[in-house]
Amino acid sequence: MKDPLKKLVPEKVFRDPIHKYIHVEDQLILDLINSKEFQRLRRIKQLGTTSFTFHAAEHSRFGHSLGVYELTRRICNYFNRNYSIKDDPINGWDDNERLVALSAALLHDLGHGPYSHTFEGIFKTDHEAFTIDIITSEDTEINQILKQVAPDFPEKVASVISKDYSNKQVVQLISSQIDADRMDYLLRDAYYTGTEYGTFDLTRILRVIRPYENGIAFQANGMHAVEDYIVSRYQMYMQIYFHPVSRGMEVILDHLLNRGKFLYKADSSFFESHSPLLIPFLKNDYTLSDYLKLDDGVLNTAFLSWMDHSDTTLSDLAKRFLHRHPLKSVTFNEETKKRIPELTALIEEVGFDATNYTAINSSYDLPYDFYHPAENKHRTQIELMEGDGSLMELSKASDLVAALAGQTKGDRRFYFPKEMLASSSDQSYTLFEEQILLFNQMIHNGAIKEN
């Protein structure tokens, strides 16, 4: 059996478009990467339905997890060299924490499933809970590898991810307002979507980051690099993560999975023969082993067979998803919201069931925690450290961040079939000319009109 504490000589490297090289210096980390549970992340896209909008965004959670590990490795090395606990017993970095920090960074996304947020909402799964289960279950390769360090090492790694670990510096490296996770996914997602919104001065941030007794802070003279990061994160959410077309595809996926779940209750035989790996979830009786068999390919293969189902709604939704035919949308406010029943009635007159072909989708409901320093949560504050060691919360030092802090941005959209926007050259327009004309008269510049 290999010694998990062994240093690799020479070190292993992964070529990476974001960090150039990812350096693996420890046998433990290499063993974790080679485990079957970690390799599964190659088969799960980082951005889910976003690749239907930004075609190059096909990168996986495997690559992102390696990136988070690499940033954490660099920070640990920097802390140990410049802010060792030997030199500062109160605020310094204890390099005995290095291996638990690196393991947690590498494994933080281990429990994500296919099209994770949509899948979670329908089947009531929790990727963070599954991450902890994978790490602590004696049935996984991950657990057996971690136990080679110490019998309680899996629980230590899991407690970093659950944010219960005693060393707050380690927790905040993985989960805070500026953590290795966010820094990697912003840069990685910007690169693969072909945009510039998520770029920021990573080199400068890694120079001004430092540990203190209760977590992680940033030197005050690096404030502008932190401002840049905050603005970049804001832009990525507004322009990429909240993109209405990606959300339109999520709505179809949501309706498709819900339709499958509904039909399974009436007749399970089709699903048992055509999508057996989804059965535990369709009947809400699944195990960790069942979950680990899921990836994007499993869902997409199921949808290919669902296109041939006798239920025309399930078949049509599967085709719309696989062939990229997103639902269209219009924005609305509290005043115009009252017109949605009229629009829905016209959609049903044309022949679309509102339950399966319409939706109200709010970007305010998406997993997004912009900078809210007034709230009492673990992710809410970014601390700037002055030369004398005193701390100041970022928005009190930066007018730019103060202007953004606490704001809630987004939109609310009503989603509907593209056929409702048919032109006079379309057959559906000829058949339902009156309904389509009335529908379009209630819309102006991508929004529902007031009257």
C-alpha positions as CSV (number, residue, x, y, z in Angstrom):
1,M,0.0,0.0,0.0
2,K,1.3,3.4,-0.9
3,D,2.2,5.9,1.9
4,P,-0.5,8.7,1.7
5,L,1.9,11.1,3.3
6,K,4.6,10.5,0.7
7,K,5.8,13.4,-1.4
8,L,5.9,12.8,-5.1
9,V,9.3,13.1,-6.7
10,P,9.0,14.3,-9.3
11,E,5.6,15.9,-8.8
12,K,2.8,15.1,-11.1
13,V,1.3,18.0,-13.2
14,F,-1.9,18.6,-15.2
15,R,-1.9,21.1,-18.0
16,D,-4.7,23.6,-17.4
17,P,-5.9,26.6,-19.5
18,I,-6.5,28.7,-16.4
19,H,-3.6,27.9,-14.1
20,K,-1.1,26.6,-16.8
21,Y,0.1,23.8,-14.5
22,I,-1.7,22.1,-11.6
23,H,1.0,20.6,-9.4
24,V,0.3,17.4,-7.4
25,E,2.9,17.0,-4.8
26,D,1.3,14.5,-2.4
27,Q,0.5,10.8,-2.9
28,L,-2.8,11.3,-1.1
29,I,-4.0,13.9,-3.6
30,L,-3.0,11.8,-6.6
31,D,-4.8,8.8,-5.1
32,L,-7.9,10.9,-4.5
33,I,-7.8,12.1,-8.1
34,N,-7.6,8.6,-9.4
35,S,-10.6,7.3,-7.3
36,K,-13.7,6.3,-9.2
37,E,-15.9,8.9,-7.3
38,F,-13.6,11.7,-8.3
39,Q,-13.2,10.5,-11.9
40,R,-17.0,10.6,-12.2
41,L,-16.8,14.4,-12.2
42,R,-15.3,14.2,-15.7
43,R,-18.8,13.3,-16.8
44,I,-20.7,16.2,-15.2
45,K,-20.6,19.6,-16.8
46,Q,-19.7,22.6,-14.6
47,L,-22.3,24.9,-16.1
48,G,-25.2,22.6,-16.9
49,T,-27.6,24.1,-19.4
50,T,-25.3,27.2,-19.9
51,S,-23.6,25.3,-22.7
52,F,-26.8,25.6,-24.8
53,T,-26.2,29.4,-24.8
54,F,-22.4,29.5,-24.7
55,H,-21.4,26.6,-26.9
56,A,-17.8,26.2,-25.6
57,A,-18.9,25.9,-22.0
58,E,-18.5,22.2,-22.0
59,H,-16.0,22.0,-19.1
60,S,-16.5,19.6,-16.3
61,R,-16.5,19.7,-12.5
62,F,-13.4,17.6,-12.6
63,G,-11.4,20.4,-14.1
64,H,-12.9,23.0,-11.7
65,S,-12.1,20.8,-8.7
66,L,-8.5,20.5,-9.8
67,G,-8.4,24.3,-10.2
68,V,-9.7,24.9,-6.7
69,Y,-7.1,22.4,-5.3
70,E,-4.3,24.3,-7.2
71,L,-5.3,27.7,-5.8
72,T,-5.5,26.3,-2.3
73,R,-2.1,24.7,-2.7
74,R,-0.6,28.0,-3.8
75,I,-2.2,29.9,-0.9
76,C,-1.1,27.3,1.6
77,N,2.5,27.5,0.4
78,Y,2.4,31.3,0.5
79,F,1.0,31.3,4.0
80,N,3.6,28.9,5.2
81,R,6.4,30.9,3.7
82,N,5.2,34.3,4.8
83,Y,2.8,34.0,7.7
84,S,3.8,30.9,9.6
85,I,2.3,30.1,13.0
86,K,5.9,29.8,14.2
87,D,6.4,33.5,13.7
88,D,2.9,34.6,14.7
89,P,1.3,32.1,17.2
90,I,-2.1,34.0,17.1
91,N,-2.7,34.9,13.5
92,G,-0.3,32.6,11.7
93,W,-0.9,29.6,9.4
94,D,-0.3,26.2,10.8
95,D,1.0,24.1,7.9
96,N,-0.2,20.9,9.7
97,E,-3.6,22.0,8.3
98,R,-2.3,21.8,4.7
99,L,-3.4,18.3,3.8
100,V,-6.9,18.7,5.2
101,A,-7.3,22.0,3.3
102,L,-6.0,20.5,0.0
103,S,-8.3,17.4,0.4
104,A,-11.3,19.6,1.1
105,A,-10.5,21.9,-1.9
106,L,-10.2,18.9,-4.2
107,L,-13.3,17.1,-3.0
108,H,-15.7,20.1,-2.4
109,D,-17.9,19.4,-5.4
110,L,-17.8,15.6,-5.2
111,G,-21.5,15.3,-4.6
112,H,-22.8,17.2,-7.6
113,G,-25.2,15.4,-9.8
114,P,-26.2,15.8,-13.5
115,Y,-27.6,19.3,-14.3
116,S,-27.3,19.6,-10.5
117,H,-29.5,22.5,-9.4
118,T,-32.5,21.4,-11.6
119,F,-32.1,17.7,-10.6
120,E,-31.8,18.7,-7.0
121,G,-35.0,20.7,-7.0
122,I,-37.1,17.9,-8.5
123,F,-35.7,14.8,-6.7
124,K,-34.9,16.7,-3.4
125,T,-31.2,15.7,-3.4
126,D,-28.5,17.9,-1.8
127,H,-25.1,17.9,-3.4
128,E,-23.3,19.1,-0.3
129,A,-24.9,16.4,1.8
130,F,-23.9,13.8,-0.8
131,T,-20.3,15.2,-0.8
132,I,-20.1,14.6,2.9
133,D,-21.7,11.1,2.5
134,I,-19.1,10.2,-0.2
135,I,-16.3,11.3,2.0
136,T,-17.5,9.6,5.2
137,S,-19.1,6.4,3.8
138,E,-16.9,3.3,4.3
139,D,-18.1,2.0,1.0
140,T,-16.3,4.6,-1.2
141,E,-12.8,4.6,-2.5
142,I,-12.5,8.2,-1.3
143,N,-13.1,7.2,2.3
144,Q,-10.6,4.4,2.2
145,I,-7.9,6.6,0.8
146,L,-8.5,9.4,3.4
147,K,-8.5,6.8,6.2
148,Q,-4.9,5.9,5.3
149,V,-3.9,9.3,6.8
150,A,-5.8,8.8,10.1
151,P,-9.1,7.0,11.1
152,D,-10.8,10.4,11.7
153,F,-9.3,12.2,8.7
154,P,-12.5,11.7,6.5
155,E,-14.6,13.4,9.2
156,K,-12.1,16.3,9.3
157,V,-12.3,16.8,5.6
158,A,-16.1,16.6,5.7
159,S,-16.3,19.1,8.5
160,V,-14.4,21.7,6.4
161,I,-17.1,21.3,3.7
162,S,-19.9,21.5,6.2
163,K,-18.1,24.6,7.7
164,D,-17.9,23.1,11.2
165,Y,-14.1,22.6,11.2
166,S,-12.4,24.3,14.1
167,N,-9.8,26.2,12.0
168,K,-11.7,29.0,10.3
169,Q,-8.7,29.8,8.1
170,V,-9.1,26.4,6.4
171,V,-12.9,26.8,6.1
172,Q,-12.6,30.3,4.6
173,L,-10.1,29.1,2.0
174,I,-12.8,26.8,0.6
175,S,-15.9,28.8,1.5
176,S,-16.0,32.5,1.9
177,Q,-16.6,35.7,-0.1
178,I,-13.3,35.3,-1.8
179,D,-12.4,31.6,-1.7
180,A,-10.5,29.2,-4.0
181,D,-13.8,27.8,-5.3
182,R,-15.2,31.2,-6.5
183,M,-11.9,32.4,-7.9
184,D,-11.5,29.3,-10.0
185,Y,-15.0,29.1,-11.3
186,L,-15.2,32.8,-12.3
187,L,-12.0,32.6,-14.3
188,R,-12.8,29.1,-15.7
189,D,-16.3,29.9,-16.6
190,A,-15.3,33.2,-18.2
191,Y,-12.6,31.4,-20.3
192,Y,-15.0,28.7,-21.6
193,T,-17.9,31.0,-22.2
194,G,-15.6,33.2,-24.3
195,T,-16.4,36.3,-22.2
196,E,-14.3,38.8,-20.2
197,Y,-16.7,39.4,-17.4
198,G,-15.2,37.0,-14.9
199,T,-11.6,38.0,-15.3
200,F,-9.8,39.7,-12.4
201,D,-6.2,40.2,-11.1
202,L,-5.7,36.8,-9.5
203,T,-2.0,37.3,-9.1
204,R,-2.5,40.4,-7.1
205,I,-5.2,38.8,-4.9
206,L,-2.8,35.9,-4.1
207,R,-0.2,38.4,-3.1
208,V,-2.4,40.3,-0.6
209,I,-4.3,37.4,0.9
210,R,-3.3,36.6,4.5
211,P,-4.4,34.6,7.5
212,Y,-5.6,36.0,10.8
213,E,-6.9,34.5,14.0
214,N,-10.6,34.2,12.8
215,G,-10.1,33.5,9.1
216,I,-8.8,35.1,5.9
217,A,-8.2,38.8,5.2
218,F,-6.6,40.9,2.5
219,Q,-4.0,43.6,2.9
220,A,-5.6,47.1,2.5
221,N,-3.2,48.1,-0.2
222,G,-4.7,45.3,-2.4
223,M,-8.3,46.7,-2.1
224,H,-8.5,47.6,-5.8
225,A,-7.9,44.0,-6.8
226,V,-10.6,42.9,-4.5
227,E,-13.0,45.5,-5.9
228,D,-12.2,44.1,-9.4
229,Y,-13.1,40.7,-8.2
230,I,-16.4,41.8,-6.7
231,V,-17.4,43.6,-9.9
232,S,-16.4,40.7,-12.1
233,R,-18.5,38.3,-10.0
234,Y,-21.4,40.6,-10.3
235,Q,-21.1,40.8,-14.1
236,M,-20.8,37.0,-14.5
237,Y,-24.0,36.5,-12.6
238,M,-25.9,39.1,-14.6
239,Q,-24.5,38.2,-18.0
240,I,-23.8,34.5,-17.8
241,Y,-25.4,32.6,-14.9
242,F,-28.7,34.5,-15.2
243,H,-28.9,34.3,-19.0
244,P,-32.5,34.0,-20.1
245,V,-31.9,31.3,-22.7
246,S,-30.0,29.1,-20.3
247,R,-32.9,29.5,-17.9
248,G,-35.3,28.6,-20.7
249,M,-33.5,25.3,-21.2
250,E,-33.6,24.7,-17.4
251,V,-37.4,25.2,-17.5
252,I,-37.7,22.6,-20.2
253,L,-35.4,20.2,-18.2
254,D,-37.5,20.8,-15.1
255,H,-40.8,20.1,-16.9
256,L,-39.3,17.1,-18.7
257,L,-38.1,15.4,-15.4
258,N,-41.4,16.2,-13.7
259,R,-43.3,14.7,-16.6
260,G,-41.2,11.6,-16.4
261,K,-41.8,11.4,-12.6
262,F,-45.6,11.8,-13.1
263,L,-45.8,9.2,-15.9
264,Y,-43.7,6.7,-13.9
265,K,-46.4,6.6,-11.2
266,A,-49.0,5.6,-13.8
267,D,-46.9,3.1,-15.8
268,S,-43.4,2.2,-14.6
269,S,-42.7,-0.5,-17.2
270,F,-41.4,1.9,-19.9
271,F,-39.0,3.6,-17.6
272,E,-37.8,0.4,-16.0
273,S,-36.7,-0.9,-19.4
274,H,-35.5,2.4,-21.0
275,S,-34.0,4.4,-18.1
276,P,-33.3,1.9,-15.2
277,L,-30.6,4.1,-13.5
278,L,-33.3,6.8,-12.9
279,I,-35.8,4.4,-11.3
280,P,-34.6,4.9,-7.7
281,F,-35.1,8.6,-8.1
282,L,-38.5,8.4,-9.9
283,K,-39.8,6.3,-7.0
284,N,-37.9,8.4,-4.4
285,D,-36.0,5.4,-2.9
286,Y,-32.3,5.9,-3.7
287,T,-29.0,5.1,-2.1
288,L,-25.5,6.7,-2.3
289,S,-24.6,3.9,-4.7
290,D,-27.6,4.8,-6.9
291,Y,-26.5,8.5,-6.9
292,L,-22.9,7.7,-7.9
293,K,-24.1,6.0,-11.1
294,L,-25.7,9.3,-12.3
295,D,-24.0,11.7,-14.7
296,D,-25.0,13.9,-17.6
297,G,-24.8,11.0,-20.0
298,V,-27.2,8.9,-18.0
299,L,-29.8,11.7,-18.2
300,N,-29.2,12.4,-21.8
301,T,-29.5,8.7,-22.7
302,A,-32.7,8.5,-20.9
303,F,-34.1,11.5,-22.8
304,L,-33.1,9.9,-26.1
305,S,-35.4,7.0,-25.2
306,W,-38.1,9.3,-23.8
307,M,-38.4,10.9,-27.3
308,D,-40.1,7.6,-28.4
309,H,-42.6,7.5,-25.5
310,S,-46.2,7.3,-26.4
311,D,-47.0,10.4,-24.2
312,T,-46.7,13.2,-26.7
313,T,-45.8,15.8,-24.0
314,L,-42.9,13.7,-22.7
315,S,-41.7,13.0,-26.2
316,D,-41.9,16.7,-27.2
317,L,-40.2,18.0,-24.2
318,A,-37.3,15.5,-24.6
319,K,-36.9,16.6,-28.2
320,R,-37.0,20.3,-27.3
321,F,-34.2,19.7,-24.7
322,L,-31.9,17.5,-26.8
323,H,-32.4,19.5,-30.0
324,R,-32.1,22.9,-28.2
325,H,-35.5,24.5,-28.6
326,P,-35.7,26.7,-25.5
327,L,-38.8,28.3,-24.3
328,K,-39.0,32.0,-25.0
329,S,-39.6,34.5,-22.2
330,V,-40.7,38.0,-21.4
331,T,-40.0,40.0,-18.2
332,F,-42.8,41.3,-15.9
333,N,-43.2,43.4,-12.8
334,E,-45.9,43.5,-10.1
335,E,-48.1,45.7,-12.3
336,T,-47.9,43.5,-15.4
337,K,-48.0,40.2,-13.5
338,K,-51.8,40.4,-13.5
339,R,-51.8,39.8,-17.3
340,I,-50.0,36.4,-17.1
341,P,-53.4,34.5,-16.7
342,E,-54.5,36.1,-20.0
343,L,-51.3,35.0,-21.8
344,T,-51.6,31.6,-20.3
345,A,-55.2,31.2,-21.5
346,L,-54.1,32.0,-25.1
347,I,-51.3,29.5,-24.9
348,E,-53.7,26.8,-23.8
349,E,-56.1,27.8,-26.7
350,V,-53.3,27.2,-29.1
351,G,-53.0,23.7,-27.6
352,F,-50.2,23.8,-25.1
353,D,-50.8,22.5,-21.5
354,A,-49.7,25.4,-19.2
355,T,-48.3,23.0,-16.6
356,N,-45.7,21.6,-19.0
357,Y,-45.1,24.6,-21.4
358,T,-45.1,27.7,-19.2
359,A,-43.3,28.8,-16.1
360,I,-42.5,31.8,-14.0
361,N,-38.7,31.9,-13.4
362,S,-37.0,34.4,-11.2
363,S,-33.3,34.9,-11.2
364,Y,-33.7,36.0,-7.6
365,D,-34.4,32.4,-6.7
366,L,-31.2,31.1,-8.3
367,P,-28.2,30.1,-6.0
368,Y,-26.6,33.5,-5.8
369,D,-25.3,35.3,-2.7
370,F,-24.0,38.7,-3.8
371,Y,-22.1,40.7,-1.2
372,H,-24.4,41.4,1.8
373,P,-22.0,42.5,4.6
374,A,-24.9,43.4,6.9
375,E,-26.2,39.9,7.1
376,N,-25.0,37.5,9.8
377,K,-23.8,34.7,7.6
378,H,-20.4,33.0,7.2
379,R,-19.9,34.4,3.7
380,T,-20.9,37.9,4.3
381,Q,-17.7,39.9,5.0
382,I,-14.5,40.6,3.3
383,E,-11.9,42.0,5.7
384,L,-9.2,44.4,4.8
385,M,-6.2,44.4,7.1
386,E,-4.3,47.7,7.8
387,G,-0.6,47.8,8.6
388,D,-1.2,47.7,12.3
389,G,-3.3,44.6,12.0
390,S,-6.7,46.3,12.4
391,L,-9.6,45.1,10.2
392,M,-12.1,47.0,8.1
393,E,-15.0,45.5,6.2
394,L,-14.6,46.1,2.5
395,S,-17.7,48.2,1.8
396,K,-16.6,50.7,4.5
397,A,-13.4,51.3,2.6
398,S,-14.6,51.1,-1.0
399,D,-17.2,53.4,-2.4
400,L,-17.6,51.1,-5.4
401,V,-18.4,48.1,-3.3
402,A,-20.6,50.1,-1.0
403,A,-22.7,51.1,-4.1
404,L,-23.1,47.4,-5.0
405,A,-23.3,45.9,-1.5
406,G,-26.7,44.7,-0.3
407,Q,-28.3,45.2,-3.7
408,T,-30.5,42.5,-5.2
409,K,-30.3,42.3,-8.9
410,G,-32.2,40.1,-11.4
411,D,-35.4,39.7,-13.2
412,R,-38.6,37.8,-13.3
413,R,-39.7,36.1,-16.5
414,F,-42.7,34.3,-17.9
415,Y,-41.7,31.4,-20.1
416,F,-43.8,30.1,-23.0
417,P,-43.4,28.1,-26.3
418,K,-41.7,29.9,-29.1
419,E,-44.7,29.0,-31.3
420,M,-46.6,31.8,-29.6
421,L,-44.3,34.3,-31.5
422,A,-45.1,32.7,-34.9
423,S,-45.0,34.9,-38.0
424,S,-47.5,34.8,-40.8
425,S,-45.3,32.4,-42.7
426,D,-45.7,29.7,-40.1
427,Q,-48.4,27.1,-40.3
428,S,-49.2,27.5,-36.6
429,Y,-49.9,31.2,-37.2
430,T,-52.5,30.3,-39.9
431,L,-54.2,27.9,-37.6
432,F,-54.2,30.1,-34.5
433,E,-53.9,33.6,-36.0
434,E,-56.3,35.3,-33.6
435,Q,-54.7,33.9,-30.4
436,I,-51.1,34.6,-31.6
437,L,-52.0,38.1,-32.6
438,L,-53.6,38.8,-29.2
439,F,-50.6,37.3,-27.4
440,N,-48.1,39.4,-29.3
441,Q,-50.2,42.6,-28.7
442,M,-49.6,42.1,-25.0
443,I,-45.8,42.1,-25.4
444,H,-43.5,45.0,-26.2
445,N,-39.6,45.1,-26.2
446,G,-39.4,41.7,-24.4
447,A,-41.7,42.6,-21.6
448,I,-45.4,42.3,-20.8
449,K,-47.2,45.5,-21.5
450,E,-49.2,47.2,-18.8
451,N,-52.3,47.5,-20.9
